[in-house]
Structure formats: structure tokens, C-alpha cells
Amino acid sequence: MNWFRVKNNLAAFYAALIAAILLLASFYGTDAEVYLFPRIAAVCIAILALVLLFSVFTSSSSNEPSAAAPAKLVNWSSLLPGLAVGVAYILSLEKLGFYASSFLAFLVITMLYGKRGAIDPKAVLYKLLVSAVFMSVLYLLFWKLLHVRTPTGLLL
């Protein structure tokens, strides 16, 4: 069971497990037309999980855990702001709607995790532009191409 002590192996295992669950949920006993997007997403996740498993099994580095202290699996100080944005995003979906909430969440995440902070006006303008393009792509993908009804709110 030393295989599960290596962080990359554990991540690959859980990714494959989640991909298998998503594939089962999207293909078993569902209508093909209604579940087109979840099926596409599940297949993409499964392919990426298989690539991850393949890279773990063929990695040139040793799969044995080091004798040193085990590495921290999660850096909570960098993860907590993103989790807070995710919770705020979910809570704002009903009030603001999918597109406005997604725009704000994407913008805040780029502000939090971007290399250039919110002080530089050019960086803020660039992040606003990228967020607007991201929302346009989401709108075209969900509303026009896949005909998915998204939560509506005050702003759309």
C-alpha cells in the first residue's frame, strides 16, 4: 500500500474514481438528448483522469514515498479564498443569475490568484476584458449551442 502514500498517485486515483462515478451517473438510465452536456463533460474528465493515471504509472521518478516528513497535501492559506468565492458564487446564483454570478466569481478569482494584483489599472482592465470574453463564451456555449437553461436572476 505504499503506492497510496505518494501525493500524485493519490490524486490520480481520486480523479479516476470521480471520473468513473460521473460516467456512470451521466450514462446510466438517462435521456441522451437531455444529458448531452453532462456526458461530454464526463467523457472529457475520464480522458483526463486516464492521462493522469498513465503519467503516474509511467513517471520516471520513484513511486516510493521519501523518508522525509510527508508533504502537506493542501495549502489551506491559498485555497480558502477560492473556496470562499465558490460559496459566494453558489449563494448568488439565484439572486444575480448564472452569467452575472459567473462573471463576478471569475473576476474575483483572477484578482486573487493573478500575478498582477488589483493595484495596476492595466491589469484590472485586462482581467475585466478576459472575464467578459469568458462570459461570452459561456453564454454562447450554454444558451446558443447546448440550449441549457441556466439560473436567471436580476441581471440575466
C-alpha positions as CSV (number, residue, x, y, z in Angstrom):
1,M,0.0,0.0,0.0
2,N,3.0,2.3,-0.4
3,W,1.5,3.4,-3.7
4,F,-1.1,5.5,-1.9
5,R,1.4,7.4,0.2
6,V,2.6,9.4,-2.8
7,K,0.6,12.5,-3.3
8,N,0.5,12.3,-7.2
9,N,-0.7,8.7,-7.1
10,L,-3.4,9.5,-4.6
11,A,-4.6,12.5,-6.8
12,A,-4.7,10.3,-9.9
13,F,-6.6,7.6,-8.0
14,Y,-9.3,10.0,-6.8
15,A,-9.5,11.7,-10.2
16,A,-10.2,8.3,-11.8
17,L,-12.7,7.4,-9.1
18,I,-14.6,10.7,-9.6
19,A,-14.5,10.2,-13.4
20,A,-16.0,6.7,-13.1
21,I,-18.8,8.0,-10.9
22,L,-19.6,10.8,-13.3
23,L,-19.6,8.5,-16.3
24,L,-21.9,6.1,-14.5
25,A,-24.3,9.0,-13.4
26,S,-24.4,10.6,-16.9
27,F,-24.8,7.4,-19.0
28,Y,-26.9,5.1,-16.8
29,G,-30.7,5.4,-17.2
30,T,-30.6,8.9,-18.7
31,D,-32.0,10.5,-21.8
32,A,-29.3,11.0,-24.4
33,E,-30.5,14.4,-25.6
34,V,-31.1,15.9,-22.2
35,Y,-27.8,14.7,-20.8
36,L,-25.6,15.6,-23.8
37,F,-23.5,18.2,-21.9
38,P,-23.0,16.2,-18.8
39,R,-22.0,13.2,-21.0
40,I,-19.5,15.3,-22.9
41,A,-18.1,16.7,-19.6
42,A,-17.9,13.2,-18.0
43,V,-16.1,11.8,-21.0
44,C,-13.6,14.7,-21.0
45,I,-13.0,14.2,-17.3
46,A,-12.5,10.5,-17.8
47,I,-10.0,11.0,-20.6
48,L,-8.0,13.5,-18.4
49,A,-8.1,11.1,-15.5
50,L,-6.8,8.3,-17.7
51,V,-4.0,10.6,-18.9
52,L,-3.2,11.4,-15.3
53,L,-3.1,7.7,-14.3
54,F,-0.9,6.9,-17.3
55,S,1.5,9.7,-16.4
56,V,1.7,8.4,-12.8
57,F,2.4,4.8,-13.9
58,T,5.0,5.8,-16.5
59,S,6.7,8.5,-14.4
60,S,10.5,8.2,-14.3
61,S,10.7,9.2,-10.7
62,S,10.4,6.7,-7.9
63,N,6.9,5.9,-6.7
64,E,8.2,5.2,-3.2
65,P,7.5,7.9,-0.5
66,S,10.5,9.7,0.7
67,A,12.0,9.1,4.1
68,A,11.5,12.7,5.0
69,A,8.3,14.1,6.5
70,P,5.3,13.8,4.2
71,A,4.4,16.9,2.3
72,K,1.3,18.8,3.1
73,L,-1.5,17.7,0.8
74,V,-3.3,21.1,0.9
75,N,-2.0,24.6,1.2
76,W,-5.1,26.0,3.0
77,S,-3.9,29.6,3.1
78,S,-4.1,29.8,-0.7
79,L,-7.1,27.6,-1.1
80,L,-9.5,29.2,1.4
81,P,-10.1,32.4,-0.6
82,G,-11.0,30.4,-3.7
83,L,-13.4,28.3,-1.6
84,A,-15.0,31.4,-0.2
85,V,-15.5,32.7,-3.7
86,G,-17.1,29.4,-4.7
87,V,-19.5,29.5,-1.7
88,A,-20.4,33.1,-2.5
89,Y,-20.9,32.1,-6.2
90,I,-23.3,29.4,-5.3
91,L,-25.2,31.6,-2.9
92,S,-25.5,34.4,-5.5
93,L,-26.8,32.2,-8.4
94,E,-30.5,32.6,-7.5
95,K,-30.3,36.4,-6.9
96,L,-28.0,37.5,-9.7
97,G,-28.3,34.8,-12.2
98,F,-25.8,32.4,-13.8
99,Y,-24.0,34.8,-16.1
100,A,-23.6,37.7,-13.7
101,S,-22.5,35.4,-10.8
102,S,-20.1,33.6,-13.1
103,F,-18.6,36.9,-14.3
104,L,-18.1,38.2,-10.8
105,A,-16.7,34.9,-9.5
106,F,-14.3,34.6,-12.4
107,L,-13.2,38.3,-12.0
108,V,-12.6,37.9,-8.2
109,I,-10.6,34.7,-8.8
110,T,-8.4,36.3,-11.4
111,M,-7.9,39.2,-9.0
112,L,-7.0,36.9,-6.1
113,Y,-4.8,34.5,-7.9
114,G,-3.4,36.6,-10.8
115,K,0.2,37.5,-11.0
116,R,-0.5,41.2,-11.2
117,G,-2.7,42.5,-8.4
118,A,-5.7,44.8,-8.3
119,I,-3.5,47.9,-7.9
120,D,-2.3,48.0,-11.6
121,P,-5.1,49.7,-13.7
122,K,-3.9,47.9,-16.9
123,A,-4.1,44.5,-15.1
124,V,-7.6,45.3,-13.8
125,L,-8.8,46.3,-17.3
126,Y,-7.2,43.2,-18.8
127,K,-8.9,41.0,-16.2
128,L,-12.3,42.7,-16.8
129,L,-11.8,42.1,-20.6
130,V,-10.9,38.4,-20.0
131,S,-13.9,37.9,-17.7
132,A,-16.2,39.5,-20.3
133,V,-14.8,37.2,-23.0
134,F,-15.2,34.2,-20.7
135,M,-18.8,35.1,-20.0
136,S,-19.5,35.5,-23.7
137,V,-18.0,32.0,-24.4
138,L,-20.2,30.6,-21.6
139,Y,-23.3,32.3,-23.0
140,L,-22.7,31.0,-26.5
141,L,-21.8,27.5,-25.2
142,F,-24.7,27.0,-22.8
143,W,-27.5,29.1,-24.2
144,K,-26.9,29.0,-28.0
145,L,-25.1,25.8,-28.7
146,L,-26.3,23.4,-26.0
147,H,-29.6,25.0,-25.2
148,V,-29.1,24.7,-21.5
149,R,-31.4,26.7,-19.2
150,T,-29.3,28.5,-16.6
151,P,-30.5,30.1,-13.4
152,T,-31.9,33.5,-14.1
153,G,-31.8,36.4,-11.7
154,L,-31.8,40.1,-11.6
155,L,-29.2,40.6,-14.3
156,L,-29.9,37.7,-16.7
